[in-house]
Amino acid sequence: MSSNGFVAGVIILRVYAVLLIAVGLSLAVGGSYLLKLGGSPYYVVAGAVVIVSAVMLFRRSAEGAYIYGLMLLATLACSLWE
């Protein structure tokens, strides 16, 4: 693989990570508001996990993808439980 392809892949990964941080912040902030209204802490926790995952992906750590995947599985489990 050429170094240009490697650099492009890193740039795409970092842009994706920044977008995930925005999603995580939205979940956490909106979830905080809902929690104050007596709602579930799910959105605050999910937002925090997405932010942690995004930071790990930004640092090019594969564990970030695994953490995000676990969060998706937990979301699926919670939605089926409800």
PEJO-V793441 format. One record per helix or strand of 3 or more residues. SS is the DSSP state (~ for helix, > for strand). FROM is the first residue (numbers start at 1). TO is the last residue. If there is no record, write none. Layout:
ss->SS from->FROM to->TO
ss->SS from->FROM to->TO
//
This chain:
ss->~ from->3 to->36
ss->~ from->42 to->58
ss->~ from->63 to->81
//
